[in-house]
């Protein structure tokens, strides 16, 4: 019995149950590329008027990298790992520990949504990326949750 085109498309990269070194390399490679791009594009935030626009511009620039990464995803958890690394990058660069926790949760939601479409459905991937892209907006959490400390640090620097 011949397969349908949809079944053939979904079977291009079979789901692998074991986490392999190749998966770790893909996670590291795409995480590094996302770090670089988000840091480069995020530097527009040094202009005070453009600071609120930075996460949106980052989401647009990093979108193609995320969708290229989806072509390499072989099993559940890879998007969560990249999201958690992105949150760790934000936390280390001074955006608060909230970013790390939120990145894990948002990465997990993105992973679940993309998994629902077997990592090949554009609709599911787009909704997954919508949640993943919010990770960069978590840099606003220090302003929201501890505004006094945030503005005191700005005034002192």
MIDRENRO-717194 format. One record per atom (N, C-alpha, C): x, y, z; residue in three letters; residue number from 1. Coordinates in Angstrom, 3 decimals, decimal comma. Example, Ala and Ser with C-alpha at 12.3 -4.5 7.8 and 13.67 -1.06 7.14 Angstrom:
<atoms>
<atom <13,190 -5,690 7,800> "ala" 1> <atom <12,300 -4,500 7,800> "ala" 1> <atom <13,200 -3,300 7,800> "ala" 1> <atom <12,850 -2,250 7,080> "ser" 2> <atom <13,670 -1,060 7,140> "ser" 2> <atom <12,900 0,030 7,870> "ser" 2> 
</atoms>
This chain:
<atoms>
<atom <0,849 -1,177 0,000> "unk" 1> <atom <0,000 0,000 0,000> "unk" 1> <atom <0,894 1,240 0,000> "unk" 1> <atom <0,756 2,128 -0,984> "unk" 2> <atom <1,637 3,296 -1,061> "unk" 2> <atom <1,333 4,302 0,041> "unk" 2> <atom <2,398 4,948 0,470> "unk" 3> <atom <2,250 5,979 1,491> "unk" 3> <atom <1,727 7,263 0,859> "unk" 3> <atom <1,050 8,059 1,673> "unk" 4> <atom <0,628 9,368 1,194> "unk" 4> <atom <1,819 10,314 1,274> "unk" 4> <atom <1,705 11,449 0,614> "unk" 5> <atom <2,798 12,426 0,640> "unk" 5> <atom <3,041 12,940 2,058> "unk" 5> <atom <1,978 13,078 2,813> "unk" 6> <atom <2,122 13,564 4,181> "unk" 6> <atom <2,911 12,565 5,022> "unk" 6> <atom <2,604 11,282 4,884> "unk" 7> <atom <3,335 10,255 5,633> "unk" 7> <atom <4,792 10,204 5,209> "unk" 7> <atom <5,053 10,359 3,910> "unk" 8> <atom <6,430 10,353 3,424> "unk" 8> <atom <7,199 11,550 3,961> "unk" 8> <atom <6,549 12,713 3,987> "unk" 9> <atom <7,206 13,927 4,474> "unk" 9> <atom <7,542 13,807 5,956> "unk" 9> <atom <6,638 13,238 6,740> "unk" 10> <atom <6,871 13,101 8,168> "unk" 10> <atom <7,910 12,039 8,475> "unk" 10> <atom <8,130 11,113 7,574> "unk" 11> <atom <9,079 10,034 7,809> "unk" 11> <atom <10,485 10,370 7,324> "unk" 11> <atom <10,710 11,581 6,839> "unk" 12> <atom <12,034 11,958 6,341> "unk" 12> <atom <13,087 11,794 7,429> "unk" 12> <atom <12,812 12,328 8,606> "unk" 13> <atom <13,724 12,158 9,734> "unk" 13> <atom <12,969 11,374 10,799> "unk" 13> <atom <13,264 10,099 10,941> "unk" 14> <atom <12,535 9,297 11,927> "unk" 14> <atom <12,886 9,730 13,344> "unk" 14> <atom <11,923 9,590 14,223> "unk" 15> <atom <12,160 9,945 15,615> "unk" 15> <atom <13,099 8,925 16,235> "unk" 15> <atom <14,112 9,421 16,876> "unk" 16> <atom <15,109 8,575 17,510> "unk" 16> <atom <14,867 8,625 19,016> "unk" 16> <atom <14,772 7,498 19,650> "unk" 17> <atom <14,474 7,457 21,083> "unk" 17> <atom <15,686 7,791 21,942> "unk" 17> <atom <16,874 7,527 21,429> "unk" 18> <atom <18,092 7,768 22,198> "unk" 18> <atom <18,661 9,145 21,873> "unk" 18> <atom <19,118 9,816 22,909> "unk" 19> <atom <19,803 11,091 22,732> "unk" 19> <atom <21,225 10,780 22,301> "unk" 19> <atom <21,639 11,293 21,166> "unk" 20> <atom <22,952 10,962 20,617> "unk" 20> <atom <23,876 12,171 20,637> "unk" 20> <atom <25,133 11,922 20,333> "unk" 21> <atom <26,110 13,010 20,242> "unk" 21> <atom <25,723 13,974 19,126> "unk" 21> <atom <25,143 13,443 18,068> "unk" 22> <atom <24,701 14,303 16,965> "unk" 22> <atom <23,642 15,296 17,445> "unk" 22> <atom <22,742 14,845 18,314> "unk" 23> <atom <21,724 15,732 18,870> "unk" 23> <atom <22,367 16,829 19,711> "unk" 23> <atom <23,359 16,454 20,519> "unk" 24> <atom <24,054 17,436 21,353> "unk" 24> <atom <24,778 18,466 20,494> "unk" 24> <atom <25,369 18,013 19,409> "unk" 25> <atom <26,056 18,933 18,497> "unk" 25> <atom <25,053 19,891 17,861> "unk" 25> <atom <23,908 19,377 17,444> "unk" 26> <atom <22,876 20,231 16,851> "unk" 26> <atom <22,378 21,262 17,859> "unk" 26> <atom <22,151 20,822 19,091> "unk" 27> <atom <21,697 21,736 20,135> "unk" 27> <atom <22,746 22,816 20,367> "unk" 27> <atom <23,996 22,415 20,523> "unk" 28> <atom <25,068 23,377 20,773> "unk" 28> <atom <25,280 24,335 19,620> "unk" 28> <atom <25,255 23,820 18,410> "unk" 29> <atom <25,466 24,651 17,226> "unk" 29> <atom <24,367 25,702 17,083> "unk" 29> <atom <23,128 25,269 17,182> "unk" 30> <atom <22,024 26,209 17,014> "unk" 30> <atom <21,896 27,152 18,211> "unk" 30> <atom <22,196 26,665 19,406> "unk" 31> <atom <22,173 27,551 20,569> "unk" 31> <atom <23,236 28,637 20,421> "unk" 31> <atom <24,436 28,265 19,978> "unk" 32> <atom <25,504 29,251 19,788> "unk" 32> <atom <25,117 30,276 18,725> "unk" 32> <atom <24,508 29,813 17,652> "unk" 33> <atom <24,077 30,730 16,601> "unk" 33> <atom <22,986 31,670 17,114> "unk" 33> <atom <22,065 31,134 17,899> "unk" 34> <atom <21,020 31,976 18,485> "unk" 34> <atom <21,602 32,963 19,493> "unk" 34> <atom <22,604 32,540 20,296> "unk" 35> <atom <23,270 33,454 21,235> "unk" 35> <atom <23,891 34,615 20,471> "unk" 35> <atom <24,635 34,268 19,422> "unk" 36> <atom <25,330 35,290 18,645> "unk" 36> <atom <24,344 36,278 18,031> "unk" 36> <atom <23,321 35,756 17,358> "unk" 37> <atom <22,353 36,633 16,699> "unk" 37> <atom <21,573 37,473 17,697> "unk" 37> <atom <21,149 36,869 18,797> "unk" 38> <atom <20,379 37,638 19,777> "unk" 38> <atom <21,250 38,692 20,448> "unk" 38> <atom <22,520 38,386 20,685> "unk" 39> <atom <23,427 39,388 21,248> "unk" 39> <atom <23,702 40,517 20,278> "unk" 39> <atom <23,896 40,170 19,022> "unk" 40> <atom <24,168 41,172 17,993> "unk" 40> <atom <22,961 42,083 17,781> "unk" 40> <atom <21,813 41,478 17,566> "unk" 41> <atom <20,600 42,263 17,321> "unk" 41> <atom <20,132 42,942 18,605> "unk" 41> <atom <20,330 42,287 19,742> "unk" 42> <atom <19,921 42,867 21,020> "unk" 42> <atom <20,680 44,122 21,380> "unk" 42> <atom <21,802 44,355 20,722> "unk" 43> <atom <22,571 45,562 21,020> "unk" 43> <atom <21,832 46,827 20,599> "unk" 43> <atom <20,770 46,700 19,809> "unk" 44> <atom <19,967 47,891 19,515> "unk" 44> <atom <19,283 48,392 20,779> "unk" 44> <atom <19,222 47,539 21,799> "unk" 45> <atom <18,636 47,936 23,073> "unk" 45> <atom <19,467 48,961 23,824> "unk" 45> <atom <20,706 49,198 23,371> "unk" 46> <atom <21,527 50,233 24,002> "unk" 46> <atom <20,993 51,629 23,696> "unk" 46> <atom <20,207 51,743 22,653> "unk" 47> <atom <19,526 52,999 22,353> "unk" 47> <atom <18,215 52,956 23,136> "unk" 47> <atom <18,064 53,832 24,132> "unk" 48> <atom <16,897 53,727 25,023> "unk" 48> <atom <15,547 53,667 24,315> "unk" 48> <atom <15,391 54,389 23,235> "unk" 49> <atom <14,110 54,395 22,529> "unk" 49> <atom <13,840 53,038 21,874> "unk" 49> <atom <14,903 52,340 21,484> "unk" 50> <atom <14,750 51,058 20,799> "unk" 50> <atom <14,717 49,860 21,749> "unk" 50> <atom <14,981 50,076 23,035> "unk" 51> <atom <15,016 48,968 23,992> "unk" 51> <atom <13,745 48,121 23,970> "unk" 51> <atom <12,564 48,732 23,946> "unk" 52> <atom <11,350 47,897 23,909> "unk" 52> <atom <11,193 47,088 22,624> "unk" 52> <atom <11,803 47,517 21,536> "unk" 53> <atom <11,656 46,821 20,255> "unk" 53> <atom <12,628 45,656 20,105> "unk" 53> <atom <13,657 45,594 20,932> "unk" 54> <atom <14,714 44,590 20,765> "unk" 54> <atom <14,194 43,149 20,724> "unk" 54> <atom <13,343 42,702 21,658> "unk" 55> <atom <12,885 41,304 21,589> "unk" 55> <atom <12,121 40,970 20,311> "unk" 55> <atom <11,393 41,935 19,788> "unk" 56> <atom <10,632 41,690 18,560> "unk" 56> <atom <11,560 41,550 17,355> "unk" 56> <atom <12,573 42,412 17,302> "unk" 57> <atom <13,536 42,335 16,198> "unk" 57> <atom <14,335 41,035 16,305> "unk" 57> <atom <14,703 40,659 17,527> "unk" 58> <atom <15,429 39,403 17,735> "unk" 58> <atom <14,583 38,220 17,268> "unk" 58> <atom <13,292 38,246 17,579> "unk" 59> <atom <12,402 37,152 17,165> "unk" 59> <atom <12,347 37,029 15,647> "unk" 59> <atom <12,342 38,147 14,957> "unk" 60> <atom <12,293 38,113 13,488> "unk" 60> <atom <13,604 37,586 12,916> "unk" 60> <atom <14,727 38,044 13,465> "unk" 61> <atom <16,036 37,638 12,943> "unk" 61> <atom <16,346 36,177 13,280> "unk" 61> <atom <15,960 35,729 14,477> "unk" 62> <atom <16,280 34,364 14,903> "unk" 62> <atom <15,279 33,322 14,398> "unk" 62> <atom <14,163 33,756 13,847> "unk" 63> <atom <13,158 32,825 13,339> "unk" 63> <atom <13,692 31,823 12,326> "unk" 63> <atom <14,409 32,271 11,305> "unk" 64> <atom <14,938 31,303 10,331> "unk" 64> <atom <15,875 30,269 10,953> "unk" 64> <atom <16,657 30,672 11,949> "unk" 65> <atom <17,560 29,724 12,615> "unk" 65> <atom <16,747 28,667 13,352> "unk" 65> <atom <15,673 29,090 14,010> "unk" 66> <atom <14,811 28,148 14,721> "unk" 66> <atom <14,195 27,143 13,750> "unk" 66> <atom <13,713 27,618 12,610> "unk" 67> <atom <13,083 26,710 11,654> "unk" 67> <atom <14,100 25,784 10,998> "unk" 67> <atom <15,329 26,235 10,822> "unk" 68> <atom <16,385 25,333 10,352> "unk" 68> <atom <16,672 24,268 11,406> "unk" 68> <atom <16,640 24,677 12,670> "unk" 69> <atom <16,847 23,731 13,765> "unk" 69> <atom <15,753 22,670 13,780> "unk" 69> <atom <14,522 23,071 13,469> "unk" 70> <atom <13,415 22,104 13,451> "unk" 70> <atom <13,648 20,992 12,437> "unk" 70> <atom <14,384 21,285 11,377> "unk" 71> <atom <14,705 20,233 10,405> "unk" 71> <atom <15,623 19,178 10,991> "unk" 71> <atom <16,331 19,508 12,063> "unk" 72> <atom <17,282 18,582 12,671> "unk" 72> <atom <16,739 17,905 13,929> "unk" 72> <atom <15,583 18,362 14,414> "unk" 73> <atom <15,025 17,805 15,645> "unk" 73> <atom <14,619 16,360 15,409> "unk" 73> <atom <15,107 15,476 16,270> "unk" 74> <atom <14,807 14,054 16,128> "unk" 74> <atom <13,923 13,526 17,256> "unk" 74> <atom <13,881 14,223 18,373> "unk" 75> <atom <13,019 13,756 19,450> "unk" 75> <atom <12,703 14,883 20,422> "unk" 75> <atom <11,725 14,597 21,249> "unk" 76> <atom <11,230 15,568 22,217> "unk" 76> <atom <12,335 15,964 23,190> "unk" 76> <atom <12,427 17,243 23,475> "unk" 77> <atom <13,373 17,752 24,458> "unk" 77> <atom <14,477 18,606 23,868> "unk" 77> <atom <14,682 18,509 22,571> "unk" 78> <atom <15,759 19,289 21,961> "unk" 78> <atom <15,433 20,782 21,960> "unk" 78> <atom <14,191 21,148 21,704> "unk" 79> <atom <13,793 22,559 21,732> "unk" 79> <atom <13,848 23,076 23,163> "unk" 79> <atom <13,432 22,249 24,110> "unk" 80> <atom <13,506 22,632 25,517> "unk" 80> <atom <14,951 22,895 25,922> "unk" 80> <atom <15,873 22,060 25,455> "unk" 81> <atom <17,289 22,238 25,785> "unk" 81> <atom <17,834 23,544 25,221> "unk" 81> <atom <17,525 23,841 23,970> "unk" 82> <atom <18,003 25,094 23,370> "unk" 82> <atom <17,371 26,291 24,078> "unk" 82> <atom <16,092 26,195 24,402> "unk" 83> <atom <15,423 27,273 25,126> "unk" 83> <atom <16,025 27,503 26,497> "unk" 83> <atom <16,345 26,421 27,191> "unk" 84> <atom <16,964 26,539 28,513> "unk" 84> <atom <18,354 27,159 28,400> "unk" 84> <atom <19,104 26,770 27,386> "unk" 85> <atom <20,415 27,392 27,166> "unk" 85> <atom <20,271 28,880 26,849> "unk" 85> <atom <19,259 29,226 26,083> "unk" 86> <atom <19,005 30,640 25,774> "unk" 86> <atom <18,660 31,401 27,054> "unk" 86> <atom <17,861 30,793 27,930> "unk" 87> <atom <17,538 31,416 29,212> "unk" 87> <atom <18,756 31,554 30,102> "unk" 87> <atom <19,629 30,547 30,090> "unk" 88> <atom <20,871 30,630 30,864> "unk" 88> <atom <21,747 31,759 30,337> "unk" 88> <atom <21,794 31,916 29,024> "unk" 89> <atom <22,540 33,014 28,406> "unk" 89> <atom <22,000 34,354 28,898> "unk" 89> <atom <20,685 34,493 28,942> "unk" 90> <atom <20,087 35,735 29,429> "unk" 90> <atom <20,397 35,952 30,905> "unk" 90> <atom <20,290 34,893 31,704> "unk" 91> <atom <20,555 35,017 33,139> "unk" 91> <atom <22,010 35,402 33,398> "unk" 91> <atom <22,931 34,792 32,664> "unk" 92> <atom <24,355 35,084 32,846> "unk" 92> <atom <24,687 36,511 32,420> "unk" 92> <atom <23,989 37,014 31,406> "unk" 93> <atom <24,277 38,364 30,924> "unk" 93> <atom <23,508 39,439 31,683> "unk" 93> <atom <22,936 39,087 32,828> "unk" 94> <atom <22,362 40,084 33,716> "unk" 94> <atom <20,879 40,356 33,570> "unk" 94> <atom <20,153 39,484 32,930> "unk" 95> <atom <18,720 39,697 32,755> "unk" 95> <atom <17,886 39,014 33,830> "unk" 95> <atom <18,513 38,508 34,844> "unk" 96> <atom <17,803 37,933 35,972> "unk" 96> <atom <17,566 36,441 35,848> "unk" 96> <atom <17,421 35,804 36,989> "unk" 97> <atom <17,208 34,361 37,052> "unk" 97> <atom <15,815 33,990 36,541> "unk" 97> <atom <14,912 34,983 36,529> "unk" 98> <atom <13,569 34,723 36,009> "unk" 98> <atom <13,634 34,224 34,566> "unk" 98> <atom <14,589 34,750 33,825> "unk" 99> <atom <14,723 34,375 32,412> "unk" 99> <atom <14,989 32,886 32,245> "unk" 99> <atom <15,796 32,329 33,127> "unk" 100> <atom <16,128 30,911 33,028> "unk" 100> <atom <14,896 30,039 33,258> "unk" 100> <atom <14,145 30,330 34,298> "unk" 101> <atom <12,939 29,554 34,598> "unk" 101> <atom <11,895 29,715 33,490> "unk" 101> <atom <11,675 30,948 33,066> "unk" 102> <atom <10,693 31,197 32,007> "unk" 102> <atom <11,118 30,544 30,695> "unk" 102> <atom <12,415 30,554 30,403> "unk" 103> <atom <12,907 29,944 29,161> "unk" 103> <atom <12,678 28,441 29,168> "unk" 103> <atom <12,877 27,809 30,316> "unk" 104> <atom <12,614 26,372 30,404> "unk" 104> <atom <11,140 26,084 30,134> "unk" 104> <atom <10,260 26,846 30,775> "unk" 105> <atom <8,820 26,629 30,617> "unk" 105> <atom <8,375 26,922 29,188> "unk" 105> <atom <8,827 28,041 28,637> "unk" 106> <atom <8,446 28,397 27,265> "unk" 106> <atom <9,036 27,425 26,245> "unk" 106> <atom <10,257 26,972 26,484> "unk" 107> <atom <10,865 25,974 25,602> "unk" 107> <atom <10,102 24,663 25,636> "unk" 107> <atom <9,644 24,281 26,826> "unk" 108> <atom <8,853 23,059 26,967> "unk" 108> <atom <7,520 23,180 26,226> "unk" 108> <atom <6,869 24,331 26,361> "unk" 109> <atom <5,608 24,556 25,641> "unk" 109> <atom <5,844 24,509 24,129> "unk" 109> <atom <6,926 25,157 23,679> "unk" 110> <atom <7,253 25,135 22,245> "unk" 110> <atom <7,519 23,708 21,778> "unk" 110> <atom <8,214 22,941 22,606> "unk" 111> <atom <8,506 21,547 22,269> "unk" 111> <atom <7,215 20,734 22,146> "unk" 111> <atom <6,303 20,939 23,073> "unk" 112> <atom <5,023 20,219 23,044> "unk" 112> <atom <4,233 20,583 21,788> "unk" 112> <atom <4,163 21,880 21,481> "unk" 113> <atom <3,413 22,307 20,299> "unk" 113> <atom <4,026 21,767 19,010> "unk" 113> <atom <5,337 21,824 18,914> "unk" 114> <atom <5,996 21,306 17,702> "unk" 114> <atom <5,855 19,790 17,613> "unk" 114> <atom <5,881 19,111 18,748> "unk" 115> <atom <5,726 17,650 18,761> "unk" 115> <atom <4,337 17,247 18,287> "unk" 115> <atom <3,339 18,071 18,607> "unk" 116> <atom <1,975 17,782 18,158> "unk" 116> <atom <1,900 17,720 16,634> "unk" 116> <atom <2,757 18,463 15,956> "unk" 117> <atom <2,812 18,427 14,498> "unk" 117> <atom <3,943 17,573 13,980> "unk" 117> <atom <4,499 16,716 14,852> "unk" 118> <atom <5,601 15,820 14,503> "unk" 118> <atom <6,822 16,587 13,988> "unk" 118> <atom <6,987 17,825 14,460> "unk" 119> <atom <8,107 18,701 14,090> "unk" 119> <atom <8,139 19,031 12,605> "unk" 119> <atom <7,090 18,744 11,873> "unk" 120> <atom <7,059 18,995 10,433> "unk" 120> <atom <5,886 19,883 10,011> "unk" 120> <atom <4,901 20,047 10,864> "unk" 121> <atom <3,737 20,865 10,535> "unk" 121> <atom <4,093 22,344 10,701> "unk" 121> <atom <3,908 23,126 9,638> "unk" 122> <atom <4,238 24,549 9,707> "unk" 122> <atom <3,380 25,262 10,742> "unk" 122> <atom <2,096 24,921 10,801> "unk" 123> <atom <1,188 25,570 11,749> "unk" 123> <atom <1,642 25,329 13,189> "unk" 123> <atom <1,936 24,090 13,529> "unk" 124> <atom <2,384 23,779 14,883> "unk" 124> <atom <3,752 24,403 15,168> "unk" 124> <atom <4,614 24,394 14,180> "unk" 125> <atom <5,945 24,978 14,355> "unk" 125> <atom <5,861 26,483 14,567> "unk" 125> <atom <4,962 27,131 13,853> "unk" 126> <atom <4,794 28,574 13,992> "unk" 126> <atom <4,283 28,928 15,382> "unk" 126> <atom <3,296 28,187 15,872> "unk" 127> <atom <2,805 28,431 17,228> "unk" 127> <atom <3,887 28,112 18,259> "unk" 127> <atom <4,649 27,056 18,006> "unk" 128> <atom <5,755 26,728 18,899> "unk" 128> <atom <6,781 27,839 18,944> "unk" 128> <atom <7,113 28,399 17,781> "unk" 129> <atom <8,088 29,490 17,754> "unk" 129> <atom <7,534 30,746 18,411> "unk" 129> <atom <6,231 30,953 18,325> "unk" 130> <atom <5,637 32,112 18,991> "unk" 130> <atom <5,915 32,058 20,492> "unk" 130> <atom <5,811 30,872 21,080> "unk" 131> <atom <6,134 30,734 22,501> "unk" 131> <atom <7,634 30,824 22,731> "unk" 131> <atom <8,408 30,199 21,859> "unk" 132> <atom <9,862 30,226 22,004> "unk" 132> <atom <10,393 31,658 21,919> "unk" 132> <atom <9,835 32,465 21,030> "unk" 133> <atom <10,309 33,834 20,833> "unk" 133> <atom <10,069 34,711 22,054> "unk" 133> <atom <9,110 34,348 22,883> "unk" 134> <atom <8,839 35,123 24,095> "unk" 134> <atom <10,019 35,038 25,067> "unk" 134> <atom <10,881 34,038 24,888> "unk" 135> <atom <12,050 33,905 25,762> "unk" 135> <atom <12,859 35,194 25,777> "unk" 135> <atom <13,023 35,820 24,632> "unk" 136> <atom <13,816 37,048 24,587> "unk" 136> <atom <13,120 38,203 25,294> "unk" 136> <atom <11,811 38,166 25,404> "unk" 137> <atom <11,084 39,216 26,112> "unk" 137> <atom <11,196 39,053 27,624> "unk" 137> <atom <11,728 37,916 28,082> "unk" 138> <atom <11,890 37,736 29,527> "unk" 138> <atom <12,963 38,656 30,087> "unk" 138> <atom <13,696 39,341 29,219> "unk" 139> <atom <14,673 40,311 29,704> "unk" 139> <atom <13,980 41,481 30,399> "unk" 139> <atom <12,676 41,619 30,199> "unk" 140> <atom <11,910 42,658 30,887> "unk" 140> <atom <11,497 42,250 32,295> "unk" 140> <atom <11,639 40,990 32,651> "unk" 141> <atom <11,199 40,515 33,960> "unk" 141> <atom <11,818 41,279 35,125> "unk" 141> <atom <13,121 41,594 35,113> "unk" 142> <atom <13,664 42,369 36,234> "unk" 142> <atom <12,967 43,722 36,394> "unk" 142> <atom <12,584 44,352 35,290> "unk" 143> <atom <11,871 45,631 35,385> "unk" 143> <atom <10,483 45,434 35,978> "unk" 143> <atom <9,861 44,314 35,668> "unk" 144> <atom <8,496 44,070 36,117> "unk" 144> <atom <8,455 43,603 37,569> "unk" 144> <atom <9,304 42,612 37,912> "unk" 145> <atom <9,222 41,984 39,227> "unk" 145> <atom <10,039 42,681 40,309> "unk" 145> <atom <11,075 43,397 39,935> "unk" 146> <atom <11,879 44,115 40,936> "unk" 146> <atom <12,300 45,457 40,362> "unk" 146> <atom <11,305 46,278 40,096> "unk" 147> <atom <11,536 47,556 39,420> "unk" 147> <atom <12,454 48,475 40,217> "unk" 147> <atom <12,278 48,532 41,538> "unk" 148> <atom <13,110 49,429 42,353> "unk" 148> <atom <14,584 49,078 42,232> "unk" 148> <atom <14,903 47,805 42,365> "unk" 149> <atom <16,291 47,352 42,254> "unk" 149> <atom <16,820 47,582 40,845> "unk" 149> <atom <16,005 47,311 39,849> "unk" 150> <atom <16,433 47,474 38,458> "unk" 150> <atom <16,796 48,926 38,180> "unk" 150> <atom <15,916 49,850 38,544> "unk" 151> <atom <16,183 51,264 38,258> "unk" 151> <atom <17,289 51,825 39,141> "unk" 151> <atom <17,458 51,282 40,343> "unk" 152> <atom <18,578 51,704 41,192> "unk" 152> <atom <19,905 51,290 40,557> "unk" 152> <atom <19,959 50,091 40,014> "unk" 153> <atom <21,176 49,634 39,331> "unk" 153> <atom <21,462 50,466 38,084> "unk" 153> <atom <20,418 50,860 37,376> "unk" 154> <atom <20,590 51,704 36,186> "unk" 154> <atom <21,136 53,074 36,607> "unk" 154> <atom <20,586 53,624 37,677> "unk" 155> <atom <21,021 54,950 38,135> "unk" 155> <atom <22,465 54,927 38,619> "unk" 155> <atom <22,887 53,816 39,226> "unk" 156> <atom <24,254 53,717 39,751> "unk" 156> <atom <25,285 53,430 38,671> "unk" 156> <atom <24,852 52,975 37,519> "unk" 157> <atom <25,846 52,619 36,491> "unk" 157> <atom <26,090 53,721 35,497> "unk" 157> 
</atoms>
